[in-house]
Amino acid sequence: MFEVPSAPYSPICPRCFEPVKLEDAKTDEDGRAMHEDCYCASLKETTSITRRRSA
Ligand SMILES: [Zn+2]
C-alpha cells in the first residue's frame, strides 16, 4: 500500500498564499494562520483608514 507521508499541515497564508510554517504562524481574528509580517501588514491596512482624532 502506498501511504502519504505524514507531512505537517501547513496552512496557506491568506495574504501572500504561501505556506505558513507553524513557527512563523500568527493567528488573526478569524483564526486563520498567516505570516507574522503579513499579519502586521494586514493590521496596518485595516487601521490605515484615517481616524478622526479630536485632539
Ligand atoms: Zn504571508
mmCIF file of the protein (N, C-alpha, C, O) and its ligand, coordinates in Angstrom:
data_MODEL
# 
_entry.id   MODEL 
# 
loop_
_entity.id 
_entity.type 
_entity.pdbx_number_of_molecules 
1 polymer     1 
2 non-polymer 1 
# 
_entity_poly.entity_id                      1 
_entity_poly.type                           'polypeptide(L)' 
_entity_poly.nstd_linkage                   no 
_entity_poly.nstd_monomer                   no 
_entity_poly.pdbx_seq_one_letter_code       MFEVPSAPYSPICPRCFEPVKLEDAKTDEDGRAMHEDCYCASLKETTSITRRRSA 
_entity_poly.pdbx_seq_one_letter_code_can   MFEVPSAPYSPICPRCFEPVKLEDAKTDEDGRAMHEDCYCASLKETTSITRRRSA 
_entity_poly.pdbx_strand_id                 A 
# 
loop_
_entity_poly_seq.entity_id 
_entity_poly_seq.num 
_entity_poly_seq.mon_id 
_entity_poly_seq.hetero 
1 1  MET n 
1 2  PHE n 
1 3  GLU n 
1 4  VAL n 
1 5  PRO n 
1 6  SER n 
1 7  ALA n 
1 8  PRO n 
1 9  TYR n 
1 10 SER n 
1 11 PRO n 
1 12 ILE n 
1 13 CYS n 
1 14 PRO n 
1 15 ARG n 
1 16 CYS n 
1 17 PHE n 
1 18 GLU n 
1 19 PRO n 
1 20 VAL n 
1 21 LYS n 
1 22 LEU n 
1 23 GLU n 
1 24 ASP n 
1 25 ALA n 
1 26 LYS n 
1 27 THR n 
1 28 ASP n 
1 29 GLU n 
1 30 ASP n 
1 31 GLY n 
1 32 ARG n 
1 33 ALA n 
1 34 MET n 
1 35 HIS n 
1 36 GLU n 
1 37 ASP n 
1 38 CYS n 
1 39 TYR n 
1 40 CYS n 
1 41 ALA n 
1 42 SER n 
1 43 LEU n 
1 44 LYS n 
1 45 GLU n 
1 46 THR n 
1 47 THR n 
1 48 SER n 
1 49 ILE n 
1 50 THR n 
1 51 ARG n 
1 52 ARG n 
1 53 ARG n 
1 54 SER n 
1 55 ALA n 
# 
loop_
_struct_asym.id 
_struct_asym.entity_id 
A 1 
B 2 
# 
loop_
_chem_comp.id 
_chem_comp.type 
_chem_comp.mon_nstd_flag 
ALA 'L-peptide linking' y 
ARG 'L-peptide linking' y 
ASP 'L-peptide linking' y 
CYS 'L-peptide linking' y 
GLU 'L-peptide linking' y 
GLY 'peptide linking'   y 
HIS 'L-peptide linking' y 
ILE 'L-peptide linking' y 
LEU 'L-peptide linking' y 
LYS 'L-peptide linking' y 
MET 'L-peptide linking' y 
PHE 'L-peptide linking' y 
PRO 'L-peptide linking' y 
SER 'L-peptide linking' y 
THR 'L-peptide linking' y 
TYR 'L-peptide linking' y 
VAL 'L-peptide linking' y 
ZN  non-polymer         . 
# 
_pdbx_entity_nonpoly.entity_id   2 
_pdbx_entity_nonpoly.name        ? 
_pdbx_entity_nonpoly.comp_id     ZN 
# 
_pdbx_nonpoly_scheme.asym_id         B 
_pdbx_nonpoly_scheme.entity_id       2 
_pdbx_nonpoly_scheme.mon_id          ZN 
_pdbx_nonpoly_scheme.ndb_seq_num     1 
_pdbx_nonpoly_scheme.pdb_seq_num     101 
_pdbx_nonpoly_scheme.auth_seq_num    101 
_pdbx_nonpoly_scheme.pdb_mon_id      ZN 
_pdbx_nonpoly_scheme.auth_mon_id     ZN 
_pdbx_nonpoly_scheme.pdb_strand_id   A 
_pdbx_nonpoly_scheme.pdb_ins_code    . 
# 
loop_
_atom_site.group_PDB 
_atom_site.id 
_atom_site.type_symbol 
_atom_site.label_atom_id 
_atom_site.label_alt_id 
_atom_site.label_comp_id 
_atom_site.label_asym_id 
_atom_site.label_entity_id 
_atom_site.label_seq_id 
_atom_site.pdbx_PDB_ins_code 
_atom_site.Cartn_x 
_atom_site.Cartn_y 
_atom_site.Cartn_z 
_atom_site.occupancy 
_atom_site.B_iso_or_equiv 
_atom_site.pdbx_formal_charge 
_atom_site.auth_seq_id 
_atom_site.auth_comp_id 
_atom_site.auth_asym_id 
_atom_site.auth_atom_id 
_atom_site.pdbx_PDB_model_num 
ATOM   1   N  N  . MET A 1 1  ? 0.838   -1.206 0.000  1.00 0.00 ? 1   MET A N  1 
ATOM   2   C  CA . MET A 1 1  ? 0.000   0.000  0.000  1.00 0.00 ? 1   MET A CA 1 
ATOM   3   C  C  . MET A 1 1  ? 0.871   1.253  0.000  1.00 0.00 ? 1   MET A C  1 
ATOM   4   O  O  . MET A 1 1  ? 1.911   1.317  0.654  1.00 0.00 ? 1   MET A O  1 
ATOM   5   N  N  . PHE A 1 2  ? 0.421   2.217  -0.735 1.00 0.00 ? 2   PHE A N  1 
ATOM   6   C  CA . PHE A 1 2  ? 1.129   3.499  -0.744 1.00 0.00 ? 2   PHE A CA 1 
ATOM   7   C  C  . PHE A 1 2  ? 0.513   4.397  0.318  1.00 0.00 ? 2   PHE A C  1 
ATOM   8   O  O  . PHE A 1 2  ? -0.700  4.603  0.367  1.00 0.00 ? 2   PHE A O  1 
ATOM   9   N  N  . GLU A 1 3  ? 1.380   4.918  1.155  1.00 0.00 ? 3   GLU A N  1 
ATOM   10  C  CA . GLU A 1 3  ? 0.860   5.825  2.179  1.00 0.00 ? 3   GLU A CA 1 
ATOM   11  C  C  . GLU A 1 3  ? 1.479   7.200  2.018  1.00 0.00 ? 3   GLU A C  1 
ATOM   12  O  O  . GLU A 1 3  ? 2.676   7.341  1.771  1.00 0.00 ? 3   GLU A O  1 
ATOM   13  N  N  . VAL A 1 4  ? 0.654   8.184  2.161  1.00 0.00 ? 4   VAL A N  1 
ATOM   14  C  CA . VAL A 1 4  ? 1.146   9.553  2.097  1.00 0.00 ? 4   VAL A CA 1 
ATOM   15  C  C  . VAL A 1 4  ? 1.980   9.807  3.340  1.00 0.00 ? 4   VAL A C  1 
ATOM   16  O  O  . VAL A 1 4  ? 1.515   9.577  4.456  1.00 0.00 ? 4   VAL A O  1 
ATOM   17  N  N  . PRO A 1 5  ? 3.198   10.276 3.160  1.00 0.00 ? 5   PRO A N  1 
ATOM   18  C  CA . PRO A 1 5  ? 3.999   10.591 4.341  1.00 0.00 ? 5   PRO A CA 1 
ATOM   19  C  C  . PRO A 1 5  ? 3.315   11.647 5.192  1.00 0.00 ? 5   PRO A C  1 
ATOM   20  O  O  . PRO A 1 5  ? 2.691   12.577 4.680  1.00 0.00 ? 5   PRO A O  1 
ATOM   21  N  N  . SER A 1 6  ? 3.442   11.488 6.467  1.00 0.00 ? 6   SER A N  1 
ATOM   22  C  CA . SER A 1 6  ? 2.732   12.396 7.361  1.00 0.00 ? 6   SER A CA 1 
ATOM   23  C  C  . SER A 1 6  ? 3.451   13.737 7.415  1.00 0.00 ? 6   SER A C  1 
ATOM   24  O  O  . SER A 1 6  ? 4.199   14.038 8.345  1.00 0.00 ? 6   SER A O  1 
ATOM   25  N  N  . ALA A 1 7  ? 3.194   14.525 6.380  1.00 0.00 ? 7   ALA A N  1 
ATOM   26  C  CA . ALA A 1 7  ? 3.778   15.861 6.366  1.00 0.00 ? 7   ALA A CA 1 
ATOM   27  C  C  . ALA A 1 7  ? 2.999   16.748 7.323  1.00 0.00 ? 7   ALA A C  1 
ATOM   28  O  O  . ALA A 1 7  ? 1.779   16.631 7.437  1.00 0.00 ? 7   ALA A O  1 
ATOM   29  N  N  . PRO A 1 8  ? 3.694   17.615 7.993  1.00 0.00 ? 8   PRO A N  1 
ATOM   30  C  CA . PRO A 1 8  ? 2.977   18.538 8.871  1.00 0.00 ? 8   PRO A CA 1 
ATOM   31  C  C  . PRO A 1 8  ? 2.069   19.449 8.057  1.00 0.00 ? 8   PRO A C  1 
ATOM   32  O  O  . PRO A 1 8  ? 2.441   19.913 6.979  1.00 0.00 ? 8   PRO A O  1 
ATOM   33  N  N  . TYR A 1 9  ? 0.931   19.686 8.561  1.00 0.00 ? 9   TYR A N  1 
ATOM   34  C  CA . TYR A 1 9  ? -0.037  20.520 7.851  1.00 0.00 ? 9   TYR A CA 1 
ATOM   35  C  C  . TYR A 1 9  ? 0.409   21.971 7.880  1.00 0.00 ? 9   TYR A C  1 
ATOM   36  O  O  . TYR A 1 9  ? 0.560   22.574 8.943  1.00 0.00 ? 9   TYR A O  1 
ATOM   37  N  N  . SER A 1 10 ? 0.617   22.522 6.674  1.00 0.00 ? 10  SER A N  1 
ATOM   38  C  CA . SER A 1 10 ? 0.962   23.935 6.618  1.00 0.00 ? 10  SER A CA 1 
ATOM   39  C  C  . SER A 1 10 ? -0.200  24.709 6.046  1.00 0.00 ? 10  SER A C  1 
ATOM   40  O  O  . SER A 1 10 ? -0.537  24.534 4.875  1.00 0.00 ? 10  SER A O  1 
ATOM   41  N  N  . PRO A 1 11 ? -0.809  25.540 6.819  1.00 0.00 ? 11  PRO A N  1 
ATOM   42  C  CA . PRO A 1 11 ? -1.882  26.372 6.293  1.00 0.00 ? 11  PRO A CA 1 
ATOM   43  C  C  . PRO A 1 11 ? -1.339  27.381 5.290  1.00 0.00 ? 11  PRO A C  1 
ATOM   44  O  O  . PRO A 1 11 ? -0.165  27.749 5.340  1.00 0.00 ? 11  PRO A O  1 
ATOM   45  N  N  . ILE A 1 12 ? -2.185  27.816 4.396  1.00 0.00 ? 12  ILE A N  1 
ATOM   46  C  CA . ILE A 1 12 ? -1.777  28.789 3.395  1.00 0.00 ? 12  ILE A CA 1 
ATOM   47  C  C  . ILE A 1 12 ? -2.126  30.185 3.895  1.00 0.00 ? 12  ILE A C  1 
ATOM   48  O  O  . ILE A 1 12 ? -3.243  30.459 4.332  1.00 0.00 ? 12  ILE A O  1 
ATOM   49  N  N  . CYS A 1 13 ? -1.139  31.043 3.813  1.00 0.00 ? 13  CYS A N  1 
ATOM   50  C  CA . CYS A 1 13 ? -1.348  32.419 4.243  1.00 0.00 ? 13  CYS A CA 1 
ATOM   51  C  C  . CYS A 1 13 ? -2.376  33.091 3.330  1.00 0.00 ? 13  CYS A C  1 
ATOM   52  O  O  . CYS A 1 13 ? -2.190  33.109 2.113  1.00 0.00 ? 13  CYS A O  1 
ATOM   53  N  N  . PRO A 1 14 ? -3.443  33.636 3.884  1.00 0.00 ? 14  PRO A N  1 
ATOM   54  C  CA . PRO A 1 14 ? -4.485  34.246 3.058  1.00 0.00 ? 14  PRO A CA 1 
ATOM   55  C  C  . PRO A 1 14 ? -4.034  35.533 2.397  1.00 0.00 ? 14  PRO A C  1 
ATOM   56  O  O  . PRO A 1 14 ? -4.743  36.079 1.552  1.00 0.00 ? 14  PRO A O  1 
ATOM   57  N  N  . ARG A 1 15 ? -2.870  36.020 2.769  1.00 0.00 ? 15  ARG A N  1 
ATOM   58  C  CA . ARG A 1 15 ? -2.409  37.294 2.209  1.00 0.00 ? 15  ARG A CA 1 
ATOM   59  C  C  . ARG A 1 15 ? -1.445  37.091 1.049  1.00 0.00 ? 15  ARG A C  1 
ATOM   60  O  O  . ARG A 1 15 ? -1.609  37.691 -0.013 1.00 0.00 ? 15  ARG A O  1 
ATOM   61  N  N  . CYS A 1 16 ? -0.428  36.233 1.254  1.00 0.00 ? 16  CYS A N  1 
ATOM   62  C  CA . CYS A 1 16 ? 0.567   36.041 0.205  1.00 0.00 ? 16  CYS A CA 1 
ATOM   63  C  C  . CYS A 1 16 ? 0.459   34.658 -0.428 1.00 0.00 ? 16  CYS A C  1 
ATOM   64  O  O  . CYS A 1 16 ? 1.189   34.357 -1.372 1.00 0.00 ? 16  CYS A O  1 
ATOM   65  N  N  . PHE A 1 17 ? -0.444  33.809 0.075  1.00 0.00 ? 17  PHE A N  1 
ATOM   66  C  CA . PHE A 1 17 ? -0.716  32.494 -0.488 1.00 0.00 ? 17  PHE A CA 1 
ATOM   67  C  C  . PHE A 1 17 ? 0.503   31.588 -0.489 1.00 0.00 ? 17  PHE A C  1 
ATOM   68  O  O  . PHE A 1 17 ? 0.643   30.725 -1.356 1.00 0.00 ? 17  PHE A O  1 
ATOM   69  N  N  . GLU A 1 18 ? 1.374   31.784 0.470  1.00 0.00 ? 18  GLU A N  1 
ATOM   70  C  CA . GLU A 1 18 ? 2.499   30.893 0.693  1.00 0.00 ? 18  GLU A CA 1 
ATOM   71  C  C  . GLU A 1 18 ? 2.189   30.070 1.931  1.00 0.00 ? 18  GLU A C  1 
ATOM   72  O  O  . GLU A 1 18 ? 1.470   30.526 2.820  1.00 0.00 ? 18  GLU A O  1 
ATOM   73  N  N  . PRO A 1 19 ? 2.735   28.843 1.993  1.00 0.00 ? 19  PRO A N  1 
ATOM   74  C  CA . PRO A 1 19 ? 2.522   28.047 3.199  1.00 0.00 ? 19  PRO A CA 1 
ATOM   75  C  C  . PRO A 1 19 ? 3.116   28.734 4.424  1.00 0.00 ? 19  PRO A C  1 
ATOM   76  O  O  . PRO A 1 19 ? 4.189   29.336 4.371  1.00 0.00 ? 19  PRO A O  1 
ATOM   77  N  N  . VAL A 1 20 ? 2.400   28.625 5.497  1.00 0.00 ? 20  VAL A N  1 
ATOM   78  C  CA . VAL A 1 20 ? 2.857   29.244 6.732  1.00 0.00 ? 20  VAL A CA 1 
ATOM   79  C  C  . VAL A 1 20 ? 3.488   28.182 7.607  1.00 0.00 ? 20  VAL A C  1 
ATOM   80  O  O  . VAL A 1 20 ? 2.842   27.197 7.964  1.00 0.00 ? 20  VAL A O  1 
ATOM   81  N  N  . LYS A 1 21 ? 4.742   28.381 7.951  1.00 0.00 ? 21  LYS A N  1 
ATOM   82  C  CA . LYS A 1 21 ? 5.357   27.466 8.902  1.00 0.00 ? 21  LYS A CA 1 
ATOM   83  C  C  . LYS A 1 21 ? 4.793   27.747 10.284 1.00 0.00 ? 21  LYS A C  1 
ATOM   84  O  O  . LYS A 1 21 ? 4.530   28.890 10.659 1.00 0.00 ? 21  LYS A O  1 
ATOM   85  N  N  . LEU A 1 22 ? 4.619   26.677 11.017 1.00 0.00 ? 22  LEU A N  1 
ATOM   86  C  CA . LEU A 1 22 ? 3.964   26.844 12.313 1.00 0.00 ? 22  LEU A CA 1 
ATOM   87  C  C  . LEU A 1 22 ? 4.751   27.781 13.215 1.00 0.00 ? 22  LEU A C  1 
ATOM   88  O  O  . LEU A 1 22 ? 4.170   28.518 14.011 1.00 0.00 ? 22  LEU A O  1 
ATOM   89  N  N  . GLU A 1 23 ? 6.077   27.751 13.091 1.00 0.00 ? 23  GLU A N  1 
ATOM   90  C  CA . GLU A 1 23 ? 6.845   28.630 13.970 1.00 0.00 ? 23  GLU A CA 1 
ATOM   91  C  C  . GLU A 1 23 ? 6.724   30.093 13.577 1.00 0.00 ? 23  GLU A C  1 
ATOM   92  O  O  . GLU A 1 23 ? 7.027   30.986 14.368 1.00 0.00 ? 23  GLU A O  1 
ATOM   93  N  N  . ASP A 1 24 ? 6.269   30.338 12.320 1.00 0.00 ? 24  ASP A N  1 
ATOM   94  C  CA . ASP A 1 24 ? 6.087   31.718 11.878 1.00 0.00 ? 24  ASP A CA 1 
ATOM   95  C  C  . ASP A 1 24 ? 4.626   32.149 11.955 1.00 0.00 ? 24  ASP A C  1 
ATOM   96  O  O  . ASP A 1 24 ? 4.284   33.289 11.642 1.00 0.00 ? 24  ASP A O  1 
ATOM   97  N  N  . ALA A 1 25 ? 3.787   31.235 12.369 1.00 0.00 ? 25  ALA A N  1 
ATOM   98  C  CA . ALA A 1 25 ? 2.362   31.487 12.226 1.00 0.00 ? 25  ALA A CA 1 
ATOM   99  C  C  . ALA A 1 25 ? 1.857   32.480 13.263 1.00 0.00 ? 25  ALA A C  1 
ATOM   100 O  O  . ALA A 1 25 ? 2.186   32.426 14.448 1.00 0.00 ? 25  ALA A O  1 
ATOM   101 N  N  . LYS A 1 26 ? 1.059   33.369 12.758 1.00 0.00 ? 26  LYS A N  1 
ATOM   102 C  CA . LYS A 1 26 ? 0.256   34.221 13.608 1.00 0.00 ? 26  LYS A CA 1 
ATOM   103 C  C  . LYS A 1 26 ? -1.195  33.884 13.333 1.00 0.00 ? 26  LYS A C  1 
ATOM   104 O  O  . LYS A 1 26 ? -1.534  33.486 12.219 1.00 0.00 ? 26  LYS A O  1 
ATOM   105 N  N  . THR A 1 27 ? -2.038  34.033 14.301 1.00 0.00 ? 27  THR A N  1 
ATOM   106 C  CA . THR A 1 27 ? -3.444  33.762 14.078 1.00 0.00 ? 27  THR A CA 1 
ATOM   107 C  C  . THR A 1 27 ? -4.209  35.072 14.107 1.00 0.00 ? 27  THR A C  1 
ATOM   108 O  O  . THR A 1 27 ? -4.136  35.837 15.069 1.00 0.00 ? 27  THR A O  1 
ATOM   109 N  N  . ASP A 1 28 ? -4.936  35.310 13.042 1.00 0.00 ? 28  ASP A N  1 
ATOM   110 C  CA . ASP A 1 28 ? -5.687  36.556 13.002 1.00 0.00 ? 28  ASP A CA 1 
ATOM   111 C  C  . ASP A 1 28 ? -7.016  36.386 13.737 1.00 0.00 ? 28  ASP A C  1 
ATOM   112 O  O  . ASP A 1 28 ? -7.293  35.337 14.319 1.00 0.00 ? 28  ASP A O  1 
ATOM   113 N  N  . GLU A 1 29 ? -7.821  37.432 13.696 1.00 0.00 ? 29  GLU A N  1 
ATOM   114 C  CA . GLU A 1 29 ? -9.050  37.418 14.483 1.00 0.00 ? 29  GLU A CA 1 
ATOM   115 C  C  . GLU A 1 29 ? -10.010 36.339 14.026 1.00 0.00 ? 29  GLU A C  1 
ATOM   116 O  O  . GLU A 1 29 ? -10.871 35.902 14.789 1.00 0.00 ? 29  GLU A O  1 
ATOM   117 N  N  . ASP A 1 30 ? -9.865  35.906 12.780 1.00 0.00 ? 30  ASP A N  1 
ATOM   118 C  CA . ASP A 1 30 ? -10.738 34.858 12.254 1.00 0.00 ? 30  ASP A CA 1 
ATOM   119 C  C  . ASP A 1 30 ? -10.174 33.471 12.506 1.00 0.00 ? 30  ASP A C  1 
ATOM   120 O  O  . ASP A 1 30 ? -10.772 32.477 12.094 1.00 0.00 ? 30  ASP A O  1 
ATOM   121 N  N  . GLY A 1 31 ? -9.016  33.388 13.187 1.00 0.00 ? 31  GLY A N  1 
ATOM   122 C  CA . GLY A 1 31 ? -8.434  32.103 13.487 1.00 0.00 ? 31  GLY A CA 1 
ATOM   123 C  C  . GLY A 1 31 ? -7.623  31.522 12.351 1.00 0.00 ? 31  GLY A C  1 
ATOM   124 O  O  . GLY A 1 31 ? -7.278  30.341 12.386 1.00 0.00 ? 31  GLY A O  1 
ATOM   125 N  N  . ARG A 1 32 ? -7.308  32.326 11.335 1.00 0.00 ? 32  ARG A N  1 
ATOM   126 C  CA . ARG A 1 32 ? -6.519  31.848 10.210 1.00 0.00 ? 32  ARG A CA 1 
ATOM   127 C  C  . ARG A 1 32 ? -5.047  32.079 10.497 1.00 0.00 ? 32  ARG A C  1 
ATOM   128 O  O  . ARG A 1 32 ? -4.656  33.110 11.044 1.00 0.00 ? 32  ARG A O  1 
ATOM   129 N  N  . ALA A 1 33 ? -4.240  31.097 10.116 1.00 0.00 ? 33  ALA A N  1 
ATOM   130 C  CA . ALA A 1 33 ? -2.810  31.247 10.291 1.00 0.00 ? 33  ALA A CA 1 
ATOM   131 C  C  . ALA A 1 33 ? -2.238  32.075 9.153  1.00 0.00 ? 33  ALA A C  1 
ATOM   132 O  O  . ALA A 1 33 ? -2.583  31.876 7.988  1.00 0.00 ? 33  ALA A O  1 
ATOM   133 N  N  . MET A 1 34 ? -1.382  32.981 9.495  1.00 0.00 ? 34  MET A N  1 
ATOM   134 C  CA . MET A 1 34 ? -0.692  33.754 8.475  1.00 0.00 ? 34  MET A CA 1 
ATOM   135 C  C  . MET A 1 34 ? 0.665   34.170 8.989  1.00 0.00 ? 34  MET A C  1 
ATOM   136 O  O  . MET A 1 34 ? 0.938   34.084 10.186 1.00 0.00 ? 34  MET A O  1 
ATOM   137 N  N  . HIS A 1 35 ? 1.537   34.632 8.064  1.00 0.00 ? 35  HIS A N  1 
ATOM   138 C  CA . HIS A 1 35 ? 2.871   35.031 8.473  1.00 0.00 ? 35  HIS A CA 1 
ATOM   139 C  C  . HIS A 1 35 ? 2.794   36.247 9.385  1.00 0.00 ? 35  HIS A C  1 
ATOM   140 O  O  . HIS A 1 35 ? 1.869   37.055 9.305  1.00 0.00 ? 35  HIS A O  1 
ATOM   141 N  N  . GLU A 1 36 ? 3.782   36.350 10.243 1.00 0.00 ? 36  GLU A N  1 
ATOM   142 C  CA . GLU A 1 36 ? 3.784   37.484 11.153 1.00 0.00 ? 36  GLU A CA 1 
ATOM   143 C  C  . GLU A 1 36 ? 3.852   38.792 10.367 1.00 0.00 ? 36  GLU A C  1 
ATOM   144 O  O  . GLU A 1 36 ? 3.163   39.760 10.690 1.00 0.00 ? 36  GLU A O  1 
ATOM   145 N  N  . ASP A 1 37 ? 4.693   38.808 9.331  1.00 0.00 ? 37  ASP A N  1 
ATOM   146 C  CA . ASP A 1 37 ? 4.811   40.019 8.526  1.00 0.00 ? 37  ASP A CA 1 
ATOM   147 C  C  . ASP A 1 37 ? 3.497   40.359 7.847  1.00 0.00 ? 37  ASP A C  1 
ATOM   148 O  O  . ASP A 1 37 ? 3.072   41.514 7.815  1.00 0.00 ? 37  ASP A O  1 
ATOM   149 N  N  . CYS A 1 38 ? 2.861   39.327 7.304  1.00 0.00 ? 38  CYS A N  1 
ATOM   150 C  CA . CYS A 1 38 ? 1.600   39.544 6.616  1.00 0.00 ? 38  CYS A CA 1 
ATOM   151 C  C  . CYS A 1 38 ? 0.533   39.995 7.601  1.00 0.00 ? 38  CYS A C  1 
ATOM   152 O  O  . CYS A 1 38 ? -0.314  40.830 7.286  1.00 0.00 ? 38  CYS A O  1 
ATOM   153 N  N  . TYR A 1 39 ? 0.591   39.432 8.782  1.00 0.00 ? 39  TYR A N  1 
ATOM   154 C  CA . TYR A 1 39 ? -0.368  39.813 9.812  1.00 0.00 ? 39  TYR A CA 1 
ATOM   155 C  C  . TYR A 1 39 ? -0.214  41.284 10.158 1.00 0.00 ? 39  TYR A C  1 
ATOM   156 O  O  . TYR A 1 39 ? -1.196  42.020 10.249 1.00 0.00 ? 39  TYR A O  1 
ATOM   157 N  N  . CYS A 1 40 ? 1.041   41.705 10.351 1.00 0.00 ? 40  CYS A N  1 
ATOM   158 C  CA . CYS A 1 40 ? 1.295   43.109 10.679 1.00 0.00 ? 40  CYS A CA 1 
ATOM   159 C  C  . CYS A 1 40 ? 0.850   44.011 9.528  1.00 0.00 ? 40  CYS A C  1 
ATOM   160 O  O  . CYS A 1 40 ? 0.262   45.071 9.743  1.00 0.00 ? 40  CYS A O  1 
ATOM   161 N  N  . ALA A 1 41 ? 1.144   43.568 8.299  1.00 0.00 ? 41  ALA A N  1 
ATOM   162 C  CA . ALA A 1 41 ? 0.779   44.372 7.137  1.00 0.00 ? 41  ALA A CA 1 
ATOM   163 C  C  . ALA A 1 41 ? -0.727  44.511 7.041  1.00 0.00 ? 41  ALA A C  1 
ATOM   164 O  O  . ALA A 1 41 ? -1.239  45.594 6.754  1.00 0.00 ? 41  ALA A O  1 
ATOM   165 N  N  . SER A 1 42 ? -1.436  43.424 7.278  1.00 0.00 ? 42  SER A N  1 
ATOM   166 C  CA . SER A 1 42 ? -2.888  43.491 7.177  1.00 0.00 ? 42  SER A CA 1 
ATOM   167 C  C  . SER A 1 42 ? -3.466  44.341 8.298  1.00 0.00 ? 42  SER A C  1 
ATOM   168 O  O  . SER A 1 42 ? -4.484  45.011 8.128  1.00 0.00 ? 42  SER A O  1 
ATOM   169 N  N  . LEU A 1 43 ? -2.801  44.302 9.441  1.00 0.00 ? 43  LEU A N  1 
ATOM   170 C  CA . LEU A 1 43 ? -3.264  45.162 10.527 1.00 0.00 ? 43  LEU A CA 1 
ATOM   171 C  C  . LEU A 1 43 ? -3.121  46.623 10.144 1.00 0.00 ? 43  LEU A C  1 
ATOM   172 O  O  . LEU A 1 43 ? -3.999  47.440 10.420 1.00 0.00 ? 43  LEU A O  1 
ATOM   173 N  N  . LYS A 1 44 ? -1.991  46.945 9.497  1.00 0.00 ? 44  LYS A N  1 
ATOM   174 C  CA . LYS A 1 44 ? -1.788  48.330 9.083  1.00 0.00 ? 44  LYS A CA 1 
ATOM   175 C  C  . LYS A 1 44 ? -2.843  48.739 8.072  1.00 0.00 ? 44  LYS A C  1 
ATOM   176 O  O  . LYS A 1 44 ? -3.377  49.847 8.122  1.00 0.00 ? 44  LYS A O  1 
ATOM   177 N  N  . GLU A 1 45 ? -3.139  47.814 7.139  1.00 0.00 ? 45  GLU A N  1 
ATOM   178 C  CA . GLU A 1 45 ? -4.149  48.137 6.147  1.00 0.00 ? 45  GLU A CA 1 
ATOM   179 C  C  . GLU A 1 45 ? -5.496  48.389 6.803  1.00 0.00 ? 45  GLU A C  1 
ATOM   180 O  O  . GLU A 1 45 ? -6.222  49.314 6.440  1.00 0.00 ? 45  GLU A O  1 
ATOM   181 N  N  . THR A 1 46 ? -5.805  47.559 7.760  1.00 0.00 ? 46  THR A N  1 
ATOM   182 C  CA . THR A 1 46 ? -7.093  47.690 8.423  1.00 0.00 ? 46  THR A CA 1 
ATOM   183 C  C  . THR A 1 46 ? -7.193  49.016 9.162  1.00 0.00 ? 46  THR A C  1 
ATOM   184 O  O  . THR A 1 46 ? -8.248  49.648 9.209  1.00 0.00 ? 46  THR A O  1 
ATOM   185 N  N  . THR A 1 47 ? -6.070  49.415 9.736  1.00 0.00 ? 47  THR A N  1 
ATOM   186 C  CA . THR A 1 47 ? -6.106  50.633 10.536 1.00 0.00 ? 47  THR A CA 1 
ATOM   187 C  C  . THR A 1 47 ? -5.630  51.837 9.748  1.00 0.00 ? 47  THR A C  1 
ATOM   188 O  O  . THR A 1 47 ? -5.456  52.920 10.307 1.00 0.00 ? 47  THR A O  1 
ATOM   189 N  N  . SER A 1 48 ? -5.412  51.650 8.418  1.00 0.00 ? 48  SER A N  1 
ATOM   190 C  CA . SER A 1 48 ? -4.890  52.755 7.628  1.00 0.00 ? 48  SER A CA 1 
ATOM   191 C  C  . SER A 1 48 ? -5.973  53.774 7.308  1.00 0.00 ? 48  SER A C  1 
ATOM   192 O  O  . SER A 1 48 ? -5.699  54.860 6.798  1.00 0.00 ? 48  SER A O  1 
ATOM   193 N  N  . ILE A 1 49 ? -7.196  53.403 7.615  1.00 0.00 ? 49  ILE A N  1 
ATOM   194 C  CA . ILE A 1 49 ? -8.273  54.362 7.434  1.00 0.00 ? 49  ILE A CA 1 
ATOM   195 C  C  . ILE A 1 49 ? -8.016  55.539 8.368  1.00 0.00 ? 49  ILE A C  1 
ATOM   196 O  O  . ILE A 1 49 ? -7.729  55.371 9.553  1.00 0.00 ? 49  ILE A O  1 
ATOM   197 N  N  . THR A 1 50 ? -8.126  56.710 7.807  1.00 0.00 ? 50  THR A N  1 
ATOM   198 C  CA . THR A 1 50 ? -7.812  57.899 8.594  1.00 0.00 ? 50  THR A CA 1 
ATOM   199 C  C  . THR A 1 50 ? -8.773  58.007 9.769  1.00 0.00 ? 50  THR A C  1 
ATOM   200 O  O  . THR A 1 50 ? -9.985  58.157 9.616  1.00 0.00 ? 50  THR A O  1 
ATOM   201 N  N  . ARG A 1 51 ? -8.186  57.925 10.911 1.00 0.00 ? 51  ARG A N  1 
ATOM   202 C  CA . ARG A 1 51 ? -9.013  58.017 12.103 1.00 0.00 ? 51  ARG A CA 1 
ATOM   203 C  C  . ARG A 1 51 ? -9.175  59.472 12.502 1.00 0.00 ? 51  ARG A C  1 
ATOM   204 O  O  . ARG A 1 51 ? -8.235  60.264 12.453 1.00 0.00 ? 51  ARG A O  1 
ATOM   205 N  N  . ARG A 1 52 ? -10.357 59.786 12.887 1.00 0.00 ? 52  ARG A N  1 
ATOM   206 C  CA . ARG A 1 52 ? -10.558 61.137 13.403 1.00 0.00 ? 52  ARG A CA 1 
ATOM   207 C  C  . ARG A 1 52 ? -10.038 61.200 14.814 1.00 0.00 ? 52  ARG A C  1 
ATOM   208 O  O  . ARG A 1 52 ? -10.405 60.394 15.668 1.00 0.00 ? 52  ARG A O  1 
ATOM   209 N  N  . ARG A 1 53 ? -9.203  62.139 15.042 1.00 0.00 ? 53  ARG A N  1 
ATOM   210 C  CA . ARG A 1 53 ? -8.729  62.341 16.419 1.00 0.00 ? 53  ARG A CA 1 
ATOM   211 C  C  . ARG A 1 53 ? -9.163  63.718 16.863 1.00 0.00 ? 53  ARG A C  1 
ATOM   212 O  O  . ARG A 1 53 ? -8.708  64.729 16.327 1.00 0.00 ? 53  ARG A O  1 
ATOM   213 N  N  . SER A 1 54 ? -10.002 63.752 17.798 1.00 0.00 ? 54  SER A N  1 
ATOM   214 C  CA . SER A 1 54 ? -10.360 65.041 18.370 1.00 0.00 ? 54  SER A CA 1 
ATOM   215 C  C  . SER A 1 54 ? -9.362  65.374 19.456 1.00 0.00 ? 54  SER A C  1 
ATOM   216 O  O  . SER A 1 54 ? -9.530  65.035 20.628 1.00 0.00 ? 54  SER A O  1 
ATOM   217 N  N  . ALA A 1 55 ? -8.318  66.049 19.019 1.00 0.00 ? 55  ALA A N  1 
ATOM   218 C  CA . ALA A 1 55 ? -7.273  66.343 19.986 1.00 0.00 ? 55  ALA A CA 1 
ATOM   219 C  C  . ALA A 1 55 ? -7.642  67.594 20.772 1.00 0.00 ? 55  ALA A C  1 
ATOM   220 O  O  . ALA A 1 55 ? -6.887  68.018 21.647 1.00 0.00 ? 55  ALA A O  1 
HETATM 221 ZN ZN . ZN  B 2 .  ? 2.110   35.541 4.187  1.00 0.00 2 101 ZN  A ZN 1 
# 
